[in-house]
Every structure is written in structure tokens, then in C-alpha cells.
């Protein structure tokens, strides 16, 4: 079947000229979104810990640590920037990957691209190579791999980072096969750690290990040639179902980036349908918390599983609590990063409202859909069915929303002037001859 071989050939041969205009535009929007969450995530406690560790170990100053006004080694930069970019859980998602596609890939190729003085076109092509690789490999094991307890952002992200770096390094096909093999044998990340620093650490490790895999392969380091389809390989061991040939379907014609979803709320994506349903009812009926007797949410079973924390105690845990997110949306309407902090989570009025929520799984729903009933005094009931994907279908509005989101995340870190420069640079990314032009604005 040679799935690993054929996917590796595609990854290393992909060039900017092969990409449709909408795919290029999608890559730039992903980069804008990623850079915003990374700048804000650069000030998170987990990032400070990782930066301190890198400083104690030393290393050549090869790549920029976003938002930190310093450089470190390629591998440490990938680890730090990858972890920082997933720290808020505010980054993009791909439902068929069941994960976050950009956070493992950009940190690896950005540091490498800065070091190698790559152009914007080379950077975009490398990103799409990585994005396609991880999403196509996801299709081999979707959804059983995730349902088994693996965190797809971490596991599949290893392949995405390795593929992107293989493209940027211009590896040949045998080298790329080794890179994917090395990525696969390192792939890890368990959903048990959701709501802790361990979850964003997965993204950082995927970026770091994927980059390491490509660098080793460039030097002749060998690995299994059939990591994806082998009897003891990734898909057969880390999933209860495997269909390796699925990774090659429509290769070069269908681009996974066309189905990327950008977050509007700074919480687990599986909370978004419920949040959007509550916000819609607030707008339609002028709903206030004092009117509410109880709330009944019906959600996709996976949402109940990964976002079912009934009594979160920290801001991180609250991002994985449907009941808290519903209470927050109803009481304040602000579900931005500024609302997810420890003291807010323990606010007595929100706790009372949170405890009025009951949640039921419904397998007939999809990950983007939810139904909510809000019971008011006097027997009145408000109902809403929500498909959160319906709110992001207008391309112009999506771009406007992303730029507003970027301002919100970037301005507190680098200021208004640099924020505008970053937006302008990303808008014309394919015209930039050296990535350092963009990276240099980030500090």
C-alpha cells in the first residue's frame, strides 16, 4: 500500500505554486490566529516555566521566543512557542482531525524558517504540507483514536510538524519517510491531562519532536518506512480502527484547511454550541440570570466527556466545563480570555447559576451542535438549537472577527503599532523574502 511513502512524496514536493488562492488565504488566517494566541500565551505561567528551563540549559540563540524578546535553540523555541500557543485553548480546530491543527506546525516551521531565512511562500507551503499531513493521517484513525483517550493535537501534531519541516528543509522522499517514522514513534498525548498545563505541553512537544524528526532525517537518521500502515505502526497500535488508504484520498485536490474553524470563545470548542445558544437567547429575549430556574443542555456525547467538569476550580478547568461556560455566557456575555481566571470561576453568583445546569448526551447530534432549554418562572420555557458552524460561514466577517480577536490578544503584549504591522505583514506574507521581517515585530 505504501501510504507512508506516497504521503511523504506529496509532502516534500508540495510548492507554493501548487496551492489555490483560497488555500493560501486560509494559511494566512491560520497564522494570524496562531500568532495572536501565542503572543497572549507567552505571558502564561507554563510559558514562564519553560523559558526558565531553556535559560538554565543554554543553547545557541537560533529562533525567537514569541513575546519574550529573546532567542533560544530551535528545539526549545518550538517547545515554548508551541506550548504558549495552546495555553489559552483559543486556537483553531479541525473537527475531522478532532484537534488543533496549527499549534503543532507553526512553532516548528517558524523557528526553522527564521533560522534558514525562508521566504513567506516557502513558509506557507510548509504549513500546508504539515496541515495536510496531520489531517490526512487523522482520517486513518478518525474518530476511534481520539475516543480511546489520545489527544490528537499531540499525537497527530507530531506528523504535522515533521511534514512541515521536511518540506521547508527540502528533504527527499526517503528522508521524509524517516521523518514521519520518527514522528510516529514519538507521538504521544493523553486526554487525562485536559484542564492542566499538560494539555498545551502536548502541542509544544509535538512541535519540538516533529522538528527534531526532520532534522535527524536530514542527517541520515533512519526509521521504519511504513509507520502509518505497518502492523505495529501508528494506526494499528493507537486506534481500534485503521484505514491507511484513507490518507491518500483526493491527495493534491482536496485541502483540509478549507474546513478549519476559528474560535470565538476562549474555551474548549465543545462548549461553543452551548455558549452560542445561550448568547442567542439573551439577544432574542433580553434574558437575565435572575429569571432562570434551571437549564437543560443536550450535547454531543464527546462534549459531555471532555467538557463535562461540573465544578471547576481554576480558569483552565473552566474552559472544559459546559456548565460554567453556560453560566458565564448567560450572566456576563463575555467569553473572551479575560473571563477565564481562578477568582471568576469561584464567583458565588456564577457558581449558583452553574449548578442550575444539567447536561444530557445525545448521539444524534454532531460536535458543532447542541440543544438548550431554559426554564423560567411561571412555567415559561425558552429553547434553542444551535449549530455553531453556521455562525462562521461569511468569509469577510470571519476575517474581520479574526482581526478583532488578534487586536484583543496582541495589543496588550506588543502595543497597537506593532499589532498593525503584524497584520499588514501577514496580509502580504507571500511577498516577504525573509521570515525574520515578521518575527522581528513580535517582541
C-alpha positions in Angstrom: 0.0 0.0 0.0 3.0 2.3 0.7 0.8 5.0 2.4 3.8 6.5 4.3 5.9 6.6 1.1 3.2 8.3 -1.0 2.3 10.8 1.6 6.0 11.6 2.2 6.4 12.2 -1.6 3.5 14.6 -1.6 4.7 16.5 1.5 8.2 17.2 0.2 7.2 18.0 -3.4 4.4 20.5 -2.4 5.2 24.0 -3.6 3.5 27.4 -3.2 2.6 27.4 -6.9 0.5 24.2 -6.3 -1.8 26.0 -3.8 -5.2 27.5 -4.8 -5.7 31.1 -3.8 -8.3 30.2 -1.1 -5.8 27.8 0.5 -3.1 30.5 0.6 -5.6 32.9 2.2 -6.6 30.2 4.7 -3.0 29.7 5.7 -2.5 33.4 6.4 -5.6 33.5 8.5 -4.4 30.5 10.5 -1.1 32.2 11.0 -2.8 35.4 12.2 -4.9 33.4 14.6 -1.9 31.4 15.8 0.3 34.4 16.3 -2.4 36.2 18.4 -2.9 33.3 20.8 0.8 32.8 21.1 1.6 36.4 21.9 -1.0 36.3 24.7 0.0 32.8 25.8 3.6 34.0 26.1 2.7 35.5 29.5 1.1 32.4 30.9 2.7 30.7 33.9 3.5 27.5 31.9 5.4 29.6 29.4 7.5 31.2 32.1 8.4 27.8 33.4 9.5 26.6 30.0 11.5 29.8 29.3 13.3 29.4 32.7 14.2 25.8 31.9 15.5 26.8 28.5 17.6 29.6 30.0 19.1 27.2 32.6 20.2 24.8 29.9 21.6 27.3 27.4 22.0 26.7 23.7 22.6 28.6 20.5 20.2 31.6 20.0 18.7 30.3 16.8 15.0 31.1 17.0 12.8 33.8 18.6 10.6 33.0 21.6 7.4 34.9 20.7 6.6 37.8 23.1 9.8 37.3 25.2 12.4 39.5 23.5 14.9 36.6 23.4 16.1 33.7 21.3 16.9 30.2 22.2 17.7 26.9 20.4 15.4 25.7 17.6 14.1 22.8 19.7 13.5 24.9 22.8 11.8 27.6 20.8 9.4 25.1 19.2 8.6 23.7 22.6 8.0 27.1 24.2 6.1 28.6 21.4 4.0 25.5 20.8 3.0 25.3 24.4 2.3 29.0 24.6 0.1 28.9 21.6 -2.2 26.3 23.1 -2.1 27.6 26.6 -5.4 29.6 26.2 -7.2 26.8 24.3 -8.3 29.7 22.0 -6.6 28.4 18.8 -8.1 26.9 15.7 -9.7 23.5 15.4 -10.5 20.9 12.7 -13.4 18.6 13.5 -12.2 15.7 11.3 -8.8 15.9 13.0 -10.5 16.2 16.3 -7.8 18.5 17.3 -6.0 21.8 16.9 -4.1 21.7 13.6 -2.0 24.9 13.7 -0.4 24.8 17.1 2.0 21.8 16.4 3.0 23.0 12.9 3.7 26.8 13.1 6.1 26.7 16.1 8.3 24.1 14.3 8.4 25.8 10.9 8.5 29.3 12.2 11.7 28.8 14.2 13.2 26.7 11.4 12.1 29.3 8.8 13.6 32.1 10.8 16.9 30.2 11.1 17.0 29.3 7.4 15.8 32.7 6.3 12.9 31.2 4.5 10.5 33.3 2.4 6.8 33.8 3.0 6.0 31.5 0.1 8.2 28.7 1.4 6.7 29.2 4.9 3.1 28.9 3.5 3.9 25.8 1.5 5.5 24.2 4.5 2.5 25.0 6.7 0.0 23.4 4.2 2.2 20.3 3.9 2.1 19.9 7.7 -1.6 20.7 7.9 -2.5 18.2 5.2 -0.3 15.5 6.7 -1.8 15.6 10.2 -5.4 15.9 8.9 -4.9 13.1 6.4 -3.3 10.8 9.0 -6.2 11.7 11.3 -8.6 10.3 8.7 -6.9 6.9 9.0 -8.0 6.6 12.7 -11.0 9.0 13.0 -12.7 9.1 15.4 -11.6 6.0 17.4 -8.1 7.2 18.1 -9.4 10.3 20.0 -12.2 8.3 21.7 -9.6 5.8 23.0 -8.2 8.7 25.1 -5.4 10.0 22.8 -5.1 13.8 22.5 -5.0 14.2 18.7 -3.3 17.6 18.8 -0.3 15.9 20.5 -0.2 12.7 18.6 -1.1 13.8 15.1 0.7 17.1 15.6 4.0 15.2 15.6 3.4 14.2 12.0 2.2 17.7 11.0 5.4 19.3 12.5 7.7 16.8 10.9 6.0 17.1 7.5 6.1 20.9 7.5 9.8 20.9 8.5 10.6 18.2 5.9 9.1 20.5 3.2 11.0 23.5 4.4 14.2 21.6 4.6 13.6 20.3 1.1 14.2 16.7 2.2 14.0 13.9 -0.4 11.3 11.3 -0.2 13.4 8.7 1.7 14.4 11.3 4.3 10.8 12.4 4.7 9.7 8.8 5.2 12.2 8.6 8.1 11.0 11.9 9.5 7.4 10.6 9.6 8.6 7.4 11.1 10.5 9.2 13.8 7.5 11.4 14.4 5.2 8.4 14.7 7.3 6.6 17.2 7.4 9.7 19.5 3.7 10.5 19.1 2.0 10.9 22.5 -0.5 12.9 24.5 -3.4 11.7 26.7 -6.7 13.4 27.3 -6.4 12.7 31.0 -4.5 16.0 31.4 -7.2 18.3 30.0 -7.6 21.3 32.2 -4.0 21.4 33.2 -0.7 22.6 31.8 -0.2 19.2 30.4 -2.6 19.8 27.5 -0.7 22.7 25.9 2.5 20.9 26.7 1.4 18.3 24.1 1.4 20.9 21.4 4.8 22.1 22.3 6.2 18.6 22.4 4.6 17.8 19.1 6.3 20.8 17.5 9.6 20.1 19.2 9.6 16.4 18.3 8.4 16.9 14.8 11.2 19.4 14.2 13.7 17.0 15.7 12.5 14.2 13.5 13.0 16.2 10.3 16.5 17.5 11.4 17.6 13.9 12.3 16.2 12.6 9.0 18.2 15.3 7.1 21.4 13.9 8.7 20.6 10.3 7.7 18.9 9.0 10.8 16.7 6.1 9.8 13.4 4.7 10.9 10.6 2.4 9.9 9.4 3.0 6.2 5.8 2.1 7.0 4.9 3.9 10.2 1.3 4.6 9.1 0.3 1.3 7.7 2.6 -1.2 9.4 1.2 -3.9 11.6 2.9 -2.4 14.7 2.7 1.1 13.4 0.8 4.2 14.5 -2.7 3.5 13.1 -2.8 -0.2 14.2 -1.5 0.4 17.7 -3.1 3.7 18.7 -6.6 3.1 17.4 -9.2 0.4 17.4 -9.9 1.0 13.7 -7.4 1.8 11.0 -7.9 2.6 7.3 -4.5 3.7 6.0 -5.6 4.2 2.4 -8.0 7.0 3.5 -5.0 9.3 3.9 -4.4 9.3 0.1 -8.0 10.1 -1.0 -8.1 13.2 -3.1 -4.4 13.9 -2.4 -3.4 17.2 -4.0 -7.0 18.1 -4.9 -8.9 18.3 -1.5 -7.3 20.6 1.1 -8.2 20.1 4.7 -7.6 23.7 5.6 -10.9 24.6 3.9 -12.6 23.1 7.0 -10.6 24.9 9.6 -12.7 26.5 12.4 -11.6 29.6 14.3 -12.7 30.0 17.9 -14.8 32.9 19.1 -14.8 31.8 22.7 -11.7 31.1 24.8 -12.8 27.6 25.9 -12.9 24.1 24.6 -14.6 24.0 21.2 -17.2 21.5 22.5 -18.5 24.3 24.7 -19.2 26.6 21.8 -22.6 25.4 20.6 -23.9 25.8 24.1 -22.4 29.2 24.5 -23.7 30.4 21.2 -27.2 29.1 22.0 -27.3 31.0 25.3 -26.0 34.2 23.7 -28.7 33.9 21.0 -31.4 33.5 23.6 -30.0 36.5 25.6 -30.2 38.7 22.5 -33.6 37.5 21.4 -35.3 37.7 24.8 -33.3 40.0 26.9 -32.6 37.1 29.2 -31.1 37.7 32.7 -29.8 35.2 35.3 -32.5 36.1 37.9 -35.2 34.9 35.5 -33.7 31.4 35.4 -35.0 28.4 37.4 -33.0 25.7 35.6 -31.1 25.0 32.4 -31.1 21.7 30.4 -28.4 21.2 27.8 -28.4 18.3 25.3 -25.0 17.9 23.7 -22.8 15.6 21.6 -21.6 12.8 23.8 -17.9 13.7 23.3 -18.7 17.2 24.5 -20.2 15.8 27.8 -17.0 13.7 28.1 -14.2 16.3 27.6 -16.1 19.4 28.7 -18.1 17.9 31.5 -16.3 19.2 34.5 -19.2 20.1 36.9 -17.4 22.2 39.4 -14.2 23.7 38.0 -11.8 25.4 40.4 -9.4 27.1 38.1 -9.6 29.1 34.9 -8.0 26.2 32.9 -10.6 23.8 34.2 -13.4 26.2 33.5 -12.5 26.1 29.8 -13.6 22.4 29.9 -16.9 23.0 31.9 -20.1 23.3 29.9 -22.0 24.3 33.0 -19.6 27.1 33.8 -19.4 28.4 30.2 -23.2 28.5 30.1 -23.4 30.4 33.3 -20.7 32.8 32.1 -22.4 33.4 28.8 -25.7 34.0 30.5 -24.5 36.2 33.3 -21.9 38.3 31.5 -21.9 37.5 27.8 -18.1 37.8 27.8 -16.4 34.5 26.9 -13.0 36.0 26.0 -9.7 35.0 27.6 -10.2 37.8 30.2 -13.1 35.9 31.8 -11.3 32.6 32.5 -9.4 33.2 35.7 -9.4 31.4 39.0 -11.3 34.0 41.0 -14.0 34.3 38.4 -14.6 30.6 38.4 -15.3 30.7 42.1 -17.6 33.7 42.0 -20.6 32.8 44.1 -23.2 34.1 41.7 -21.7 32.2 38.8 -21.5 29.0 41.0 -25.2 29.3 41.8 -26.1 29.7 38.1 -23.6 26.9 37.1 -25.3 24.5 39.4 -28.6 25.0 37.7 -27.3 23.3 34.6 -28.0 19.7 33.8 -26.4 18.0 30.8 -27.6 15.1 28.7 -25.7 13.4 25.9 -27.4 12.8 22.5 -25.6 10.7 19.9 -27.8 12.1 17.1 -26.0 15.5 17.5 -22.7 16.4 16.0 -19.7 18.1 17.7 -20.8 21.5 16.5 -24.5 21.2 17.6 -26.4 21.5 20.9 -29.9 22.0 22.1 -30.7 24.0 25.2 -33.9 24.6 27.3 -34.0 27.4 29.8 -36.8 27.1 32.4 -38.1 30.4 33.7 -40.5 31.3 36.5 -44.2 30.8 35.8 -43.6 27.7 33.7 -42.2 29.6 30.7 -39.5 27.7 28.6 -37.0 29.1 26.1 -35.5 26.6 23.6 -32.7 26.9 21.1 -31.0 24.5 18.7 -27.5 25.7 17.6 -25.0 24.6 15.0 -22.1 26.8 15.8 -20.6 26.3 12.3 -23.5 28.3 10.9 -22.1 31.5 12.6 -18.7 31.4 10.7 -19.7 30.9 7.1 -19.2 34.5 5.8 -15.5 34.8 4.8 -15.4 38.6 5.1 -17.0 38.6 8.6 -14.7 35.7 9.6 -11.6 37.7 8.6 -13.0 40.8 10.4 -13.7 38.8 13.5 -10.2 37.3 13.4 -8.5 40.7 13.2 -10.6 41.9 16.2 -9.5 38.8 18.1 -5.9 39.5 17.1 -6.1 43.0 18.4 -7.5 41.9 21.7 -4.7 39.3 22.2 -1.8 41.2 20.7 -2.1 44.9 21.7 -1.6 44.2 25.5 1.6 42.4 24.6 3.3 44.4 21.8 1.2 47.5 21.5 -1.1 49.0 18.9 1.6 50.0 16.3 3.3 46.6 16.2 -0.1 44.9 16.1 -1.0 46.8 13.0 2.4 46.0 11.5 1.9 42.3 12.1 -1.5 42.3 10.5 -0.1 44.1 7.4 2.9 41.7 7.2 0.7 38.6 7.3 -1.7 40.1 4.7 1.2 40.2 2.3 3.1 37.1 3.6 3.7 35.6 0.2 5.6 38.8 -0.8 8.0 38.6 2.1 11.5 37.4 1.3 12.7 36.6 4.8 10.5 35.5 7.7 12.7 37.5 10.1 10.7 40.5 9.0 7.6 39.2 10.6 9.3 37.6 13.6 11.2 40.7 14.5 7.9 42.6 15.1 6.8 40.1 17.7 8.9 41.4 20.6 
